[in-house]
């Protein structure tokens, strides 16, 4: 249900109390402060770090490896100046980069928008505009989707490209390429590599793999 909030903004309210009979019966509880990335990171404290978390054509990853990659993503997204509650659009295929980016964003307090890769430019533009996302993550093969139509009248400033290079990108927005073993670091305005805000390719910087909170 919804309840009124100041300035006419509606706030979502859960009318089901945490001590409802149904919740008590199945032992379901949610703490007052909860981050859903715990579903991944709690595997470390429970001694499951070396167990298999991912498997597929790209190989395998343990929970420890996935947590480390997710933490790097969290640090990298923070380095872009993103704050808790900011939206990050994710236009990704099913590769190890997807869960790492997702859990890294959630761990940092960001809100990932998971978009179907069959989405066309017009609908993609709506998602970008409606969400106010300033950053997006995509596979190299989908770079061409972020064209002038998709990016028109949006707040998008950074496109993070994984699984290849952004050779076919036409939109002149900053790009972070090949996020493999590290995280992106925003180039300073006086950095000679940052010729303009519309053509900067931000460099990769190795950051600690500790979990963000």
BAFI-3210 file (N, C-alpha, C; in Angstrom, 3 decimals, decimal comma, padded with zeros to 6 digits):
// residues 213
n [1|2|3|4|5|6|7|8|9|10|11|12|13|14|15|16|17|18|19|20|21|22|23|24|25|26|27|28|29|30|31|32|33|34|35|36|37|38|39|40|41|42|43|44|45|46|47|48|49|50|51|52|53|54|55|56|57|58|59|60|61|62|63|64|65|66|67|68|69|70|71|72|73|74|75|76|77|78|79|80|81|82|83|84|85|86|87|88|89|90|91|92|93|94|95|96|97|98|99|100|101|102|103|104|105|106|107|108|109|110|111|112|113|114|115|116|117|118|119|120|121|122|123|124|125|126|127|128|129|130|131|132|133|134|135|136|137|138|139|140|141|142|143|144|145|146|147|148|149|150|151|152|153|154|155|156|157|158|159|160|161|162|163|164|165|166|167|168|169|170|171|172|173|174|175|176|177|178|179|180|181|182|183|184|185|186|187|188|189|190|191|192|193|194|195|196|197|198|199|200|201|202|203|204|205|206|207|208|209|210|211|212|213]
n.u [000,837|000,260|001,333|000,713|003,179|005,412|005,297|003,731|004,711|004,464|004,904|006,076|004,624|004,813|002,201|002,088|002,880|006,052|005,855|003,769|001,424|001,880|004,528|005,894|005,373|006,892|009,344|010,295|012,109|013,063|015,678|015,764|017,619|018,754|020,627|020,352|022,473|023,599|022,811|024,711|027,261|027,161|027,893|030,616|031,157|029,979|031,604|031,668|033,219|034,949|033,312|031,413|030,100|029,395|028,974|029,680|029,909|031,988|033,593|034,302|033,446|034,220|032,461|034,012|035,621|033,647|032,566|034,788|035,036|032,569|032,905|034,932|033,546|031,696|033,387|034,376|032,077|031,428|033,601|032,893|031,391|028,852|026,043|024,358|021,281|021,255|020,582|021,611|021,798|021,572|022,475|022,866|024,273|024,125|026,717|029,672|030,138|027,697|026,327|028,364|028,480|025,855|025,567|027,652|026,756|024,397|025,458|026,787|024,745|023,405|020,894|020,176|019,053|017,615|017,720|016,132|017,948|016,835|015,570|014,579|015,846|014,017|012,481|014,553|015,507|013,391|013,614|016,128|015,689|013,449|014,397|016,565|019,170|022,662|024,734|025,556|025,790|027,065|027,407|030,014|028,977|026,500|026,783|026,024|023,348|023,113|022,576|022,056|019,292|018,539|019,907|019,000|017,927|018,484|020,084|022,398|025,830|028,042|029,180|029,770|031,696|031,828|033,347|034,712|035,673|034,606|034,158|032,203|030,649|028,687|027,714|028,899|029,906|031,484|033,508|034,161|036,375|037,013|036,759|038,098|040,011|040,036|039,055|037,263|038,552|037,871|039,020|040,921|040,018|042,254|043,811|045,816|044,867|042,190|040,658|038,221|034,972|033,305|034,696|036,368|038,132|037,971|040,530|041,679|041,959|043,543|041,866|041,279|039,901|038,034|034,839|032,236|030,155]
n.v [-001,174|002,374|005,388|008,805|011,354|014,068|016,963|015,816|013,402|009,941|007,345|004,059|001,671|-001,100|-002,987|-005,307|-006,613|-007,364|-009,324|-010,960|-013,726|-015,539|-014,966|-015,573|-018,279|-019,472|-018,604|-016,224|-013,307|-009,882|-007,708|-004,314|-002,773|-003,770|-005,316|-006,619|-007,840|-009,520|-012,105|-013,128|-012,356|-013,383|-015,981|-016,102|-015,667|-017,921|-019,952|-020,859|-019,965|-021,157|-022,724|-023,605|-020,964|-019,866|-021,202|-021,936|-021,211|-019,348|-020,266|-021,072|-019,792|-019,223|-018,570|-016,812|-015,627|-014,377|-012,589|-010,941|-009,807|-008,485|-006,630|-005,052|-003,936|-002,434|-000,534|000,682|001,843|003,643|005,312|006,800|008,749|008,105|007,894|006,565|005,119|006,051|005,324|002,610|001,536|-001,677|-003,475|-006,275|-009,434|-012,954|-013,395|-013,802|-011,167|-010,008|-010,872|-009,964|-007,179|-006,522|-007,359|-005,860|-003,246|-003,241|-003,794|-001,452|000,262|001,218|001,324|-001,150|-001,347|-003,751|-004,587|-006,005|-007,446|-007,403|-005,076|-002,189|000,963|003,151|002,349|001,863|004,443|005,514|004,091|004,990|007,762|007,956|006,778|008,325|007,515|007,887|006,336|003,412|-000,089|-002,318|-005,016|-005,323|-006,054|-004,901|-002,205|-000,526|-000,125|002,002|004,566|007,762|008,055|006,465|007,744|010,326|013,238|012,246|011,502|010,143|009,638|008,027|005,088|001,860|-000,651|-004,094|-007,324|-007,034|-004,464|-001,036|-000,474|000,018|002,103|004,972|007,170|010,088|009,764|009,415|006,497|003,442|000,926|-002,617|-003,854|-005,832|-007,073|-005,046|-001,717|001,141|004,462|007,775|010,161|013,018|016,505|017,929|016,022|014,954|012,958|013,264|014,744|015,925|016,059|014,564|012,718|011,159|008,249|006,446|005,337|002,093|001,091|-000,654|-001,671|-002,140|-005,302|-005,484|-005,777|-003,440|-001,285]
n.w [000,000|-000,214|001,399|002,271|001,697|002,411|000,244|-001,668|-002,579|-002,870|-000,527|-000,253|001,797|003,978|004,931|006,351|009,396|010,969|012,849|012,156|012,137|009,990|009,208|011,567|011,721|009,672|010,328|009,258|008,951|008,603|009,048|010,365|008,989|006,011|003,470|000,337|-000,913|000,823|000,395|-001,252|-000,084|002,532|002,290|002,636|005,400|006,312|005,669|003,035|000,981|-000,925|-002,388|-005,352|-007,210|-009,691|-012,961|-016,364|-019,936|-019,795|-017,836|-014,379|-011,104|-007,721|-004,607|-003,130|-005,109|-006,672|-004,830|-004,460|-007,032|-007,175|-005,133|-006,222|-008,340|-006,871|-005,605|-007,908|-009,074|-007,080|-007,378|-009,520|-008,529|-007,831|-005,684|-002,751|-003,585|-006,185|-009,648|-011,730|-014,921|-016,315|-019,022|-019,982|-021,025|-020,146|-018,459|-016,341|-015,576|-015,112|-012,576|-010,876|-011,323|-010,612|-007,845|-006,795|-007,207|-005,642|-003,117|-002,622|-002,285|-004,438|-007,075|-009,209|-012,577|-014,369|-017,574|-020,387|-023,047|-025,549|-025,823|-027,571|-029,046|-028,541|-026,282|-024,536|-024,257|-022,804|-020,362|-019,476|-019,291|-017,551|-015,217|-014,550|-014,623|-014,491|-015,188|-017,054|-017,744|-020,077|-022,486|-024,934|-027,417|-027,445|-027,596|-029,707|-029,275|-027,607|-028,890|-030,564|-030,402|-028,184|-026,123|-026,046|-024,370|-021,808|-018,624|-018,853|-018,477|-018,353|-019,848|-019,132|-020,381|-020,944|-021,565|-024,069|-026,473|-026,946|-029,719|-031,624|-030,770|-031,094|-029,772|-028,231|-025,344|-022,096|-021,721|-020,096|-020,428|-020,656|-017,945|-016,154|-014,158|-012,386|-011,359|-012,575|-012,655|-012,150|-014,436|-013,657|-014,093|-014,958|-016,060|-018,707|-020,319|-020,332|-022,514|-023,060|-021,539|-023,029|-024,479|-023,052|-022,177|-019,473|-017,254|-016,081|-012,731|-010,186|-007,344|-003,772|-002,775|-000,790|000,808|000,157|002,137]
ca.u [000,000|001,014|000,932|001,142|004,457|005,534|005,465|002,902|005,379|003,941|005,899|005,613|004,604|004,439|001,169|002,192|003,862|007,097|005,487|002,499|001,415|002,501|005,977|006,387|005,244|007,992|010,607|010,745|012,366|013,930|016,137|015,425|018,586|019,075|021,145|020,102|023,713|023,984|022,560|026,003|028,404|027,066|028,553|031,983|031,152|029,479|032,613|031,410|033,966|035,560|032,296|031,092|029,026|029,010|029,581|029,136|030,906|033,124|034,363|033,678|033,864|033,811|031,811|035,049|035,999|032,530|032,494|035,891|034,682|031,463|033,467|035,633|032,500|031,168|034,380|034,451|030,882|031,582|034,622|032,242|030,637|027,485|025,672|023,313|019,988|021,389|020,248|022,593|021,120|022,385|022,032|023,903|024,008|024,387|028,131|030,045|030,107|026,349|026,133|029,361|028,024|024,608|025,792|028,498|025,898|023,507|026,287|027,151|023,538|022,839|019,707|020,382|017,899|017,964|016,986|016,210|018,826|016,057|014,947|014,951|016,313|012,968|012,159|015,767|015,517|012,427|014,188|017,201|015,117|012,559|015,171|017,581|020,469|023,805|025,703|024,986|026,758|026,620|028,407|030,505|028,119|025,281|027,133|025,300|022,006|023,172|022,777|021,501|017,890|018,457|020,514|018,434|017,221|018,727|021,174|023,508|027,139|029,097|028,823|030,804|031,645|032,494|033,410|035,111|035,916|033,456|034,563|031,076|029,825|028,590|027,359|030,121|029,867|032,644|033,451|035,145|036,482|037,719|036,729|038,279|040,559|040,147|037,922|037,515|038,869|037,554|040,154|040,809|039,857|043,542|044,515|045,955|044,106|040,796|040,614|036,928|034,093|032,554|035,529|037,299|038,066|038,524|041,480|041,432|042,846|043,349|041,424|041,143|038,744|037,198|033,435|031,734|029,007]
ca.v [000,000|003,616|006,366|010,119|011,870|015,489|017,422|015,045|012,178|008,780|006,455|002,680|001,187|-002,503|-003,067|-006,590|-006,488|-008,387|-010,394|-011,559|-015,185|-016,253|-014,780|-016,320|-019,714|-019,954|-018,058|-015,193|-011,997|-008,967|-006,665|-002,947|-002,389|-005,002|-005,167|-007,915|-008,477|-010,518|-013,439|-013,550|-012,156|-014,213|-017,264|-016,030|-015,870|-019,268|-020,922|-021,415|-019,161|-021,945|-023,488|-023,122|-019,972|-019,699|-022,083|-021,683|-021,173|-018,492|-020,907|-021,170|-018,854|-019,555|-017,461|-015,843|-014,880|-013,529|-011,496|-010,021|-009,051|-007,594|-005,534|-004,151|-003,174|-001,449|000,540|001,391|002,677|004,751|006,233|007,659|009,767|007,650|007,886|005,639|005,403|006,351|004,214|002,146|000,671|-002,831|-004,027|-007,294|-010,828|-013,820|-013,711|-013,526|-009,733|-009,597|-010,930|-009,143|-005,789|-006,399|-007,404|-004,730|-002,058|-003,361|-003,707|-000,050|001,038|001,705|000,601|-001,637|-001,528|-004,905|-004,370|-007,073|-007,068|-007,258|-003,756|-001,285|002,302|004,005|001,916|002,076|005,870|005,716|003,573|005,897|009,057|007,822|006,408|009,327|006,848|008,591|005,322|002,175|-001,162|-003,155|-005,808|-004,655|-006,340|-004,098|-000,781|000,222|000,190|003,293|005,528|009,097|007,907|005,926|008,641|011,669|013,777|011,427|011,966|009,211|010,259|007,011|003,745|000,893|-001,714|-005,328|-008,406|-006,520|-003,031|-000,259|000,037|000,406|003,097|006,227|008,242|010,627|009,876|008,733|005,044|002,699|-000,344|-003,772|-003,857|-007,247|-007,367|-003,830|-000,810|002,396|005,610|008,974|011,007|014,380|017,485|018,372|014,872|015,115|011,929|013,679|015,885|016,570|015,149|013,750|011,784|010,505|006,832|006,421|004,229|001,053|001,164|-001,782|-001,207|-003,245|-006,146|-005,617|-005,509|-002,129|-001,381]
ca.w [000,000|-000,195|002,385|001,808|002,162|002,154|-001,136|-002,578|-003,023|-002,178|000,044|-000,162|003,173|004,101|005,961|007,045|010,487|010,973|013,783|011,741|012,360|008,877|009,275|012,727|011,451|008,833|010,821|008,318|009,545|007,879|009,965|009,997|007,967|005,288|002,113|-000,286|-001,364|001,825|-000,133|-001,790|000,806|003,737|002,039|003,146|006,848|006,585|005,271|001,707|000,023|-001,997|-003,122|-006,691|-007,283|-011,090|-013,948|-017,693|-021,012|-019,436|-016,782|-013,062|-010,068|-006,364|-003,919|-002,752|-006,313|-007,071|-003,852|-004,749|-008,236|-006,827|-004,345|-007,152|-009,032|-005,937|-005,498|-009,184|-009,234|-006,146|-007,890|-010,507|-007,817|-007,589|-004,272|-002,351|-004,189|-007,608|-010,539|-012,714|-015,880|-016,702|-020,297|-020,004|-021,319|-018,997|-018,265|-014,952|-015,282|-014,705|-011,121|-010,192|-011,396|-009,866|-006,405|-006,440|-007,142|-004,488|-001,907|-002,464|-002,022|-005,691|-007,533|-010,580|-013,447|-015,198|-018,817|-021,380|-024,147|-026,779|-025,773|-028,654|-028,661|-027,996|-024,928|-023,756|-023,937|-021,722|-019,117|-019,060|-018,930|-016,406|-014,023|-014,246|-014,502|-015,085|-015,599|-017,573|-017,971|-021,190|-023,198|-026,141|-028,573|-027,374|-027,569|-030,733|-028,790|-026,927|-029,963|-030,314|-030,015|-026,825|-025,141|-026,151|-023,201|-020,622|-017,766|-018,994|-018,638|-018,412|-020,301|-018,759|-021,387|-020,536|-022,556|-025,366|-026,590|-027,417|-031,034|-032,478|-030,096|-031,830|-028,868|-027,614|-023,893|-021,533|-021,750|-019,317|-021,138|-020,129|-016,486|-015,854|-012,839|-011,596|-011,368|-013,256|-011,813|-012,933|-014,785|-013,154|-015,177|-015,471|-016,599|-020,156|-021,027|-020,349|-023,425|-022,834|-020,813|-023,993|-025,237|-022,140|-021,854|-018,129|-017,099|-015,099|-011,567|-009,256|-006,041|-002,821|-003,036|000,399|000,550|000,536|003,042]
c.u [000,877|000,482|001,454|002,448|004,507|005,741|004,721|003,539|004,870|005,057|005,309|005,695|004,144|003,452|001,235|003,254|004,858|006,771|004,134|002,566|002,112|004,010|006,567|006,378|006,416|009,347|011,181|010,919|013,271|014,381|015,758|016,355|019,081|019,556|021,065|021,350|024,208|023,765|023,817|027,086|028,345|027,685|029,984|032,025|030,668|030,409|032,422|032,211|034,517|034,555|031,964|029,906|028,494|029,684|028,905|030,239|032,144|033,975|033,593|034,220|033,376|033,086|032,834|035,447|034,892|032,373|033,590|035,575|033,556|031,960|034,207|034,623|031,940|032,101|034,425|033,266|030,923|032,569|034,060|031,433|029,200|027,238|024,544|021,961|020,056|021,099|021,390|021,887|022,058|021,754|023,013|023,391|024,400|025,852|028,483|030,033|028,753|026,153|027,146|028,934|026,780|024,861|026,724|027,705|025,015|024,282|026,627|025,939|022,924|021,651|019,926|019,050|018,263|017,097|017,215|017,032|018,116|015,381|015,478|015,313|015,244|012,634|013,364|015,868|014,554|013,006|015,274|016,636|014,297|013,323|016,150|018,971|021,563|024,874|024,961|026,119|026,226|027,763|028,802|029,573|026,848|025,553|026,290|023,880|021,970|023,503|022,124|020,051|017,770|018,934|019,928|017,664|017,332|019,894|022,419|024,817|028,257|028,536|029,995|030,653|032,444|032,496|033,714|035,323|034,717|033,723|033,396|030,155|029,854|028,330|028,611|029,968|031,061|032,447|034,510|035,222|037,287|037,875|037,068|038,756|040,675|038,916|038,288|037,766|038,661|038,815|039,917|040,676|041,176|044,380|044,613|045,196|042,633|040,649|039,300|036,024|033,334|033,420|036,513|037,061|038,747|039,381|041,045|042,429|042,527|042,969|041,295|039,865|037,882|035,757|033,068|030,479|027,920]
c.v [001,231|004,521|007,709|010,548|013,353|015,782|016,549|013,776|011,008|007,873|005,054|002,227|-000,262|-002,632|-004,365|-006,478|-007,632|-009,544|-011,017|-013,078|-015,957|-016,165|-015,578|-017,823|-020,255|-019,389|-016,974|-013,862|-011,185|-007,887|-005,282|-002,414|-003,653|-004,671|-006,536|-008,571|-009,510|-011,933|-014,016|-013,507|-012,986|-015,587|-017,270|-016,327|-017,263|-020,354|-021,542|-020,726|-019,934|-022,780|-022,814|-022,160|-019,843|-020,755|-021,839|-021,656|-020,344|-019,097|-020,948|-020,092|-019,354|-018,362|-016,390|-014,989|-013,920|-012,349|-010,470|-009,168|-008,063|-006,400|-004,544|-003,310|-002,089|-000,263|001,369|002,316|003,870|005,783|007,153|008,772|009,368|007,526|006,890|006,057|005,751|005,104|003,904|001,178|-000,442|-003,513|-005,136|-008,670|-011,658|-014,261|-013,401|-012,042|-009,299|-009,687|-010,083|-007,681|-005,580|-006,347|-006,279|-003,452|-002,094|-003,193|-002,257|000,825|001,637|000,839|000,148|-001,763|-002,616|-004,901|-005,521|-006,610|-007,016|-005,888|-002,851|000,100|003,177|003,643|002,089|003,544|006,165|005,269|004,515|007,215|008,974|007,545|007,496|008,729|007,653|007,618|004,088|001,186|-002,031|-003,983|-005,074|-004,876|-005,510|-002,599|000,039|000,566|001,568|004,377|006,862|009,017|007,461|006,922|010,049|012,031|012,862|012,014|011,097|009,933|009,238|005,677|002,825|-000,320|-002,922|-006,318|-007,899|-005,017|-002,338|000,339|000,569|001,421|004,398|007,412|008,776|010,862|009,124|007,223|004,477|001,312|-001,380|-003,741|-005,255|-007,461|-006,118|-002,973|000,479|003,507|006,854|009,792|012,416|015,354|017,937|017,231|015,027|014,082|012,322|014,929|016,638|015,571|014,233|012,751|011,026|009,003|006,691|005,185|003,230|001,224|000,012|-001,233|-002,390|-004,015|-006,348|-005,244|-004,088|-002,294|-000,409]
c.w [000,000|000,892|001,946|002,433|001,833|000,677|-002,134|-003,096|-002,201|-001,714|000,140|001,290|003,189|005,259|006,750|008,135|010,476|011,906|013,447|011,931|011,239|008,907|010,422|012,463|010,650|009,252|009,923|009,035|008,617|008,856|009,468|008,916|007,285|003,887|001,446|-000,853|-000,349|001,324|-000,787|-000,723|002,082|003,540|002,562|004,639|007,228|006,063|003,904|000,612|-001,156|-002,772|-004,450|-006,655|-008,703|-011,949|-015,294|-018,722|-020,668|-018,333|-015,480|-012,135|-008,723|-005,755|-003,538|-003,949|-006,733|-006,116|-004,116|-005,974|-007,944|-006,031|-005,231|-007,940|-008,121|-005,781|-006,782|-009,398|-008,283|-006,679|-008,973|-009,847|-007,549|-006,095|-004,024|-002,936|-005,665|-008,435|-011,499|-013,648|-016,334|-017,905|-020,644|-020,385|-020,089|-018,966|-016,815|-014,584|-014,732|-013,184|-010,361|-010,172|-010,550|-008,361|-005,939|-006,287|-005,900|-003,182|-001,588|-002,172|-003,263|-006,101|-008,974|-011,317|-014,448|-016,445|-019,794|-022,582|-025,501|-026,851|-026,883|-028,160|-028,022|-026,549|-024,007|-023,341|-022,786|-020,389|-018,588|-018,550|-017,652|-015,117|-013,597|-014,102|-015,195|-015,550|-016,079|-017,798|-019,103|-021,737|-024,474|-027,334|-028,593|-027,378|-028,543|-030,305|-028,124|-027,956|-029,602|-029,864|-028,569|-025,774|-025,142|-024,883|-021,984|-019,828|-017,908|-019,281|-018,824|-018,855|-019,994|-019,661|-020,916|-021,695|-023,961|-025,332|-027,208|-028,787|-031,854|-031,812|-030,870|-030,908|-028,158|-026,118|-023,332|-021,494|-020,824|-019,925|-020,357|-018,610|-016,017|-014,425|-011,988|-011,710|-012,079|-012,259|-012,651|-013,186|-014,256|-014,316|-015,782|-016,038|-018,111|-020,957|-021,143|-021,201|-023,324|-022,161|-021,763|-024,749|-024,359|-022,089|-020,499|-017,922|-016,043|-013,957|-010,632|-007,883|-005,100|-003,064|-001,787|000,061|000,947|001,374|002,628]
res [x|x|x|x|x|x|x|x|x|x|x|x|x|x|x|x|x|x|x|x|x|x|x|x|x|x|x|x|x|x|x|x|x|x|x|x|x|x|x|x|x|x|x|x|x|x|x|x|x|x|x|x|x|x|x|x|x|x|x|x|x|x|x|x|x|x|x|x|x|x|x|x|x|x|x|x|x|x|x|x|x|x|x|x|x|x|x|x|x|x|x|x|x|x|x|x|x|x|x|x|x|x|x|x|x|x|x|x|x|x|x|x|x|x|x|x|x|x|x|x|x|x|x|x|x|x|x|x|x|x|x|x|x|x|x|x|x|x|x|x|x|x|x|x|x|x|x|x|x|x|x|x|x|x|x|x|x|x|x|x|x|x|x|x|x|x|x|x|x|x|x|x|x|x|x|x|x|x|x|x|x|x|x|x|x|x|x|x|x|x|x|x|x|x|x|x|x|x|x|x|x|x|x|x|x|x|x|x|x|x|x|x|x]
***
